[in-house]
Amino acid sequence: MTSLLSSVAHEKNIRYFLISFTDLFGVQRAKLVPAASIDTMTVNGAGFAGFAAWLDMSPADPDILAMPDVDSLIQLPWQPEIGWLPADLYGVDGKAISQTPRLVLKQVLKQAEELGYRVKTGVECEYILLSADGERISDSRDRQSKPCYDQQALMRRYDVIREICDAMLELGWGAYQNDHEDANGQFEMNWTYADALVTADRHAFFKYMVKSIAENHGMRATFMPKPFPQLTGNGCHIHLSVWDTAGTTNLFHDPEGALGLSPLGYQFIGGVLHSAEALCAITNPTVNSYKRINAPVTSSGATWSPSTISYSGNNRTHTIRIPDTGRFEFRLPDGATNPYLLPAALIAAGLDGMTNKRDPGQRSDNNSYTDPLPAGTAKQLPMNLLDALRCLQKDTVLSARLGAPFISAYLKLKQQTWNEYSAHLSAWELEETLDC
């Protein structure tokens, strides 16, 4: 963006800017800056106390500075007097803070570029619309056991869905479909894939937008992986393809390859499968995440989430699905995943696969829900967050590409989360063991 943001603000009637960064737990932190001060903030950054966010810092650490990416400005369609700016974190000494999720993604994308690759991604973000207090599904009539694609339930939430979709169309994201998903009150909205960083910024903004618009309609939107034990959880499937640096040739596309995927594409998948257990710590980052994967059957008849580290063709019961030529879908991530760390970790694993020409092994075309693979054929996904964190701690691939400082900070904070959870006394424990 060549002109000063104050000039852009004048042209677009923007009165305030949100300088926003995403912390390690995916929480968006921001300062609201009047347009009169935005040019100064663009140069000097917005100051934050790092310990106040989910970062591995202490109250004794100096301030951190959020440096806004002026070329990624998004004007809020539902509140156009405000502009949203994703930001990267730096210290007051000018050094990049290596645990910043957006910078971790940029670092991995630079590694890909140095190898001659450009990565494009698309995400499918599922969410559930709840009552304002968050205690129940917002639509009391949405009670079918198989509610997926239900027209009546979809159209009862037309006002919310339309406003979100109109916003994406206005922003030029190429929104192309909206549907009611497999859980009661659950929806998915799709927009066109783009360069990985662009998609990550849009993913972060999408979550903010959906929550904000839902609140304006007297509802609460949640991306929580498994808010209701009997219902399908909120996934965040990501589609990925690798292109030449010009972005004109899809290097995964091969009409002669199995399912239209090139050897390079299969090597990428091989890398993802190789590090899948460690990836879980990032793609499924909460205690609740493990109630979505490896889960019992839901009221609809299927969880739509994987349990084995395996890949297939157009088969939704495996961790990786190849639905079309030139790309694959990674079905493991859930709604709690960090918009920047998800692609960063996935690309890191894939780059390792391509560099080391990892073989993904034989494709599995079975229905994993009704006809599981024989024991020993495929590894199971971690059963809980602690298992996933231990896998990440042992993994050398992600540490090398994402950076040891980031891995250390992430593991430290997530271990604290697990410890807090373990110290919690649940109602189940009281019911089952009080009389021991």
C-alpha positions in Angstrom: 0.0 0.0 0.0 1.9 3.0 -1.3 -0.1 5.8 0.4 -0.1 6.5 4.1 -2.9 4.7 6.1 -4.2 8.1 7.2 -4.9 8.9 3.5 -6.5 5.5 3.0 -8.6 6.1 6.1 -9.8 9.4 4.7 -10.7 7.8 1.3 -12.5 4.9 2.9 -14.1 6.8 5.9 -12.2 4.7 8.4 -12.1 6.3 11.8 -10.3 3.6 13.8 -7.9 0.7 13.1 -7.6 -2.5 15.0 -3.9 -3.5 15.2 -4.3 -7.2 15.8 -1.9 -10.1 16.6 -2.7 -13.7 17.2 -1.0 -15.3 20.2 0.1 -18.9 20.7 -3.3 -20.1 21.8 -5.0 -18.5 18.8 -6.5 -15.6 20.8 -6.6 -12.3 18.9 -5.2 -9.4 20.8 -5.6 -5.8 19.6 -5.4 -2.1 20.2 -7.9 0.3 18.8 -6.1 3.2 17.2 -7.7 6.4 15.9 -7.0 7.2 12.3 -5.2 10.4 13.3 -2.5 8.2 15.0 -2.2 5.3 12.6 0.8 6.6 10.6 2.9 6.9 13.8 1.8 3.4 14.8 2.7 2.0 11.4 6.2 3.2 11.9 6.7 2.6 15.6 4.2 -0.2 16.3 1.6 -0.6 18.9 3.0 -1.5 22.4 1.8 -4.5 24.4 2.9 -6.3 27.6 3.7 -9.8 26.3 2.9 -11.6 29.5 -0.7 -10.3 29.2 -1.2 -12.6 26.1 -0.5 -16.3 25.6 3.2 -15.9 25.0 6.2 -17.3 26.8 7.0 -14.1 28.6 7.0 -12.7 32.1 5.9 -9.3 33.6 9.6 -8.4 33.8 10.1 -8.6 30.1 10.1 -5.3 28.0 7.2 -4.3 25.9 6.6 -6.0 22.6 5.6 -4.0 19.5 2.9 -5.1 17.0 4.0 -3.9 13.6 0.9 -3.8 11.3 1.0 -5.3 7.8 -0.5 -2.3 5.9 -0.9 -4.3 2.7 -3.3 -6.7 4.5 -5.8 -4.1 5.6 -9.4 -5.4 5.9 -12.2 -2.9 6.3 -15.0 -4.4 8.5 -18.0 -4.8 6.2 -20.5 -4.8 9.1 -18.7 -1.8 10.7 -16.9 0.1 7.9 -15.6 2.8 10.1 -13.1 0.3 11.4 -10.1 -1.3 9.6 -8.4 -4.5 10.8 -4.6 -4.9 10.4 -2.8 -8.2 11.1 0.5 -7.6 12.9 3.8 -9.2 13.5 5.6 -9.0 16.9 9.0 -7.4 17.5 10.9 -6.4 20.6 11.8 -2.8 21.4 15.3 -3.7 20.2 13.8 -4.3 16.7 14.3 -8.1 16.7 11.5 -10.3 15.6 9.9 -12.3 18.3 10.3 -15.9 17.0 7.3 -17.4 18.8 4.9 -15.1 16.9 2.6 -17.4 15.0 2.4 -15.2 12.0 6.1 -14.9 11.8 6.5 -18.7 12.2 4.3 -19.1 9.1 6.3 -16.5 7.2 9.5 -18.3 8.1 8.2 -21.7 6.8 7.0 -20.0 3.6 10.4 -18.5 3.1 11.9 -22.0 3.4 9.5 -23.2 0.7 10.3 -20.3 -1.6 14.1 -21.0 -1.2 13.3 -24.6 -2.5 11.3 -23.1 -5.5 7.8 -23.6 -4.0 4.8 -21.4 -3.4 2.1 -22.9 -1.2 -1.6 -22.2 -1.6 -4.3 -23.2 0.9 -8.0 -23.1 1.5 -9.8 -23.8 4.8 -13.2 -25.0 5.8 -14.2 -23.4 9.1 -17.1 -25.1 10.9 -18.9 -23.3 13.8 -22.0 -23.7 15.9 -24.5 -20.9 16.6 -25.5 -21.0 20.3 -27.8 -19.0 22.4 -26.3 -15.7 23.8 -25.5 -17.4 27.1 -23.7 -20.3 25.2 -25.7 -23.0 26.9 -27.7 -24.4 24.0 -28.2 -24.5 20.3 -29.7 -21.1 19.2 -32.3 -22.8 17.0 -34.6 -24.9 19.3 -36.2 -26.5 16.2 -32.8 -27.8 14.9 -33.2 -31.3 16.4 -32.7 -33.8 13.5 -30.4 -36.7 14.1 -29.0 -36.1 10.6 -29.2 -32.4 10.1 -26.5 -32.0 7.5 -27.6 -29.8 4.6 -31.0 -29.4 6.2 -32.7 -26.6 4.1 -35.2 -25.4 6.8 -32.5 -25.2 9.5 -30.2 -23.4 7.1 -32.7 -20.8 6.1 -33.9 -20.1 9.7 -30.4 -18.7 10.1 -30.4 -16.9 6.7 -30.0 -13.4 8.2 -26.7 -14.4 9.9 -25.3 -16.5 7.1 -26.2 -13.9 4.4 -24.5 -11.1 6.3 -21.3 -13.1 6.7 -21.3 -14.3 3.1 -22.1 -10.8 1.8 -19.1 -9.6 3.8 -16.8 -12.1 2.2 -18.1 -11.3 -1.3 -17.6 -7.6 -0.6 -14.0 -8.3 0.5 -13.3 -10.2 -2.7 -12.6 -13.6 -1.0 -14.6 -15.5 -3.6 -17.2 -17.0 -1.3 -19.1 -19.6 -3.2 -21.3 -21.8 -0.9 -22.8 -22.1 2.6 -24.4 -25.1 4.3 -25.8 -26.5 7.5 -23.3 -29.1 8.7 -23.6 -32.4 10.5 -24.3 -31.1 14.0 -27.4 -29.3 15.1 -26.7 -25.6 14.8 -23.5 -26.1 12.9 -22.6 -24.3 9.7 -19.7 -24.1 7.2 -19.0 -21.3 4.7 -16.5 -21.7 1.9 -14.3 -19.2 0.1 -11.7 -19.5 -2.7 -8.1 -20.7 -1.9 -5.2 -18.3 -2.0 -1.5 -18.0 -1.0 -1.0 -19.5 2.4 -0.4 -16.3 4.3 -3.5 -14.6 2.7 -5.7 -17.6 3.7 -4.3 -17.5 7.2 -5.1 -13.8 7.6 -8.6 -14.4 6.2 -9.0 -17.4 8.5 -8.1 -15.2 11.6 -10.4 -12.5 10.4 -13.2 -14.9 9.6 -13.4 -16.2 13.2 -13.5 -12.6 14.4 -16.2 -11.7 11.9 -18.4 -14.7 12.6 -18.3 -14.1 16.3 -19.0 -10.4 15.9 -21.9 -10.8 13.5 -23.4 -13.6 15.6 -23.3 -11.3 18.6 -25.1 -8.6 16.7 -27.9 -11.1 16.1 -28.2 -12.1 19.8 -26.2 -15.3 19.4 -22.8 -16.7 20.3 -20.7 -18.5 17.7 -18.3 -21.2 18.8 -15.4 -22.9 17.0 -14.9 -25.2 20.0 -13.8 -28.7 18.7 -16.5 -30.7 20.6 -19.0 -28.5 22.5 -21.6 -31.4 22.7 -20.6 -35.0 23.2 -23.4 -36.5 21.2 -22.9 -34.2 18.2 -20.3 -33.9 15.4 -17.5 -31.5 16.4 -16.2 -28.4 14.7 -13.4 -29.3 12.2 -11.2 -27.0 10.3 -10.2 -29.0 7.2 -7.4 -27.5 5.1 -6.7 -28.0 1.4 -3.2 -27.6 0.1 -1.3 -27.5 -3.2 2.3 -26.5 -4.0 3.0 -24.3 -7.1 6.1 -22.9 -8.8 7.2 -19.5 -7.3 5.3 -17.6 -10.0 2.1 -19.3 -8.8 1.1 -20.4 -12.3 2.0 -24.1 -12.3 0.5 -26.5 -9.8 3.3 -28.9 -9.0 0.9 -31.4 -7.4 -1.1 -31.8 -10.6 -0.2 -34.8 -12.7 -2.9 -36.3 -15.0 -0.8 -39.5 -15.2 -0.4 -39.8 -11.5 -2.7 -41.9 -9.2 -5.8 -39.7 -8.5 -4.1 -36.9 -10.5 -1.5 -36.3 -7.9 2.2 -36.0 -8.8 5.1 -37.8 -7.0 5.9 -34.5 -5.3 2.4 -34.4 -3.9 2.7 -37.9 -2.5 6.1 -37.1 -1.0 4.4 -34.1 0.7 1.7 -36.4 2.1 4.5 -38.8 3.2 6.0 -36.0 5.3 2.6 -35.1 6.8 2.0 -38.8 7.8 5.5 -39.1 9.2 5.0 -36.2 11.6 1.2 -36.6 12.1 1.4 -37.5 15.8 3.4 -34.4 16.5 1.2 -32.2 14.3 -1.7 -33.1 16.5 -0.3 -30.8 19.2 -0.8 -27.9 16.9 -3.7 -28.9 14.7 -5.7 -30.2 17.7 -4.4 -27.9 20.4 -6.9 -28.2 23.3 -7.9 -30.8 25.9 -11.4 -30.7 24.2 -9.8 -31.5 20.8 -9.4 -35.1 21.7 -13.1 -35.6 22.3 -13.6 -34.9 18.5 -11.0 -37.3 17.2 -11.0 -41.0 18.3 -14.6 -40.3 19.3 -17.6 -42.6 19.7 -20.4 -42.5 17.1 -22.5 -39.4 17.2 -26.3 -39.1 16.8 -25.8 -38.6 13.1 -24.0 -41.9 12.8 -20.5 -40.7 12.1 -18.0 -38.3 13.7 -16.5 -37.2 10.3 -13.2 -37.0 12.0 -10.2 -39.4 11.7 -8.7 -41.8 14.2 -5.8 -43.3 12.1 -2.8 -41.8 10.5 -3.7 -42.8 6.9 -4.6 -41.4 3.6 -7.2 -42.2 0.9 -8.9 -41.0 -2.2 -12.3 -39.3 -2.0 -13.0 -40.9 1.3 -13.7 -38.8 4.4 -12.9 -41.4 7.0 -9.1 -40.9 6.9 -6.7 -38.2 8.0 -5.9 -37.2 4.5 -8.3 -37.2 1.6 -7.4 -36.7 -2.1 -10.8 -35.3 -3.4 -9.5 -34.0 -6.7 -6.5 -33.6 -8.9 -3.6 -31.4 -7.8 -4.5 -31.1 -4.1 -5.2 -32.9 -0.9 -7.4 -32.3 2.2 -6.0 -32.6 5.7 -9.0 -33.5 7.8 -7.3 -33.7 11.2 -7.5 -30.0 12.4 -10.3 -28.7 14.5 -11.8 -25.3 15.1 -9.4 -24.4 17.9 -6.4 -24.6 15.7 -4.3 -21.4 15.3 -4.9 -19.9 11.8 -1.2 -19.3 11.4 0.3 -22.3 13.1 -1.9 -24.8 11.2 -0.5 -24.0 7.8 3.0 -23.5 9.2 3.2 -26.9 10.8 1.5 -28.7 7.8 3.9 -27.0 5.3 6.9 -27.8 7.6 6.0 -31.5 7.6 5.4 -31.5 3.8 8.7 -29.8 3.0 10.4 -32.5 5.0 8.5 -35.1 3.0 9.5 -33.5 -0.4 13.1 -32.9 0.6 13.6 -36.5 1.9 11.3 -38.1 -0.7 9.1 -39.7 2.0 6.9 -42.6 0.8 3.3 -42.3 2.2 2.9 -46.0 1.7 -0.2 -47.7 0.3 -3.4 -45.8 0.0 -6.2 -47.0 2.3 -9.7 -47.1 0.7 -11.6 -48.8 3.5 -14.3 -47.1 5.6 -12.4 -46.5 8.8 -15.6 -46.2 10.8 -17.1 -49.6 9.9 -14.1 -51.5 8.5 -11.0 -50.4 10.4 -7.6 -51.3 9.1 -5.9 -54.4 10.6 -3.9 -53.8 13.7 -0.4 -52.5 12.9 -1.4 -51.3 9.5 -1.7 -47.6 10.5 -0.8 -45.7 13.6 -3.6 -44.3 15.9 -3.8 -40.6 16.5 -2.8 -39.5 20.1 -5.6 -40.1 22.6 -5.2 -36.8 24.5 -3.3 -33.5 24.5 -0.5 -34.7 26.8 0.3 -37.6 24.4 0.4 -35.1 21.5 2.6 -32.7 23.3 5.1 -35.5 24.1 5.1 -36.4 20.4 5.8 -32.8 19.5 8.6 -32.7 22.0 10.3 -35.7 20.4 9.8 -34.6 16.8 12.9 -33.2 15.1 11.2 -32.2 11.8 8.9 -29.6 13.2 11.5 -28.2 15.6 14.0 -27.7 12.8 11.6 -25.9 10.5 9.4 -24.0 13.0 12.3 -23.1 15.2 13.3 -24.4 18.6 12.3 -21.1 20.4 8.7 -21.4 19.1 8.5 -25.1 20.0 9.9 -24.5 23.5 7.4 -21.6 24.2 4.5 -23.6 22.8 5.2 -26.7 24.7 5.7 -24.8 28.0 2.4 -23.0 27.8 0.4 -26.0 26.6 2.0 -28.2 29.4 0.7 -25.6 31.8 -2.8 -26.0 30.3 -2.6 -29.7 30.7 -1.5 -29.3 34.3 -4.4 -27.0 35.1 -6.8 -29.5 33.5 -5.3 -32.4 35.5 -5.7 -30.4 38.7 -9.4 -29.9 37.9 -11.9 -32.2 39.8 -14.7 -33.2 37.4 -18.3 -34.2 38.2 -17.5 -37.6 36.7 -14.7 -38.3 39.2 -17.0 -37.5 42.1 -19.8 -39.6 40.7 -17.6 -42.6 40.0 -15.0 -42.6 42.8 -16.5 -40.8 45.8 -17.5 -44.1 47.4 -14.2 -45.9 46.8 
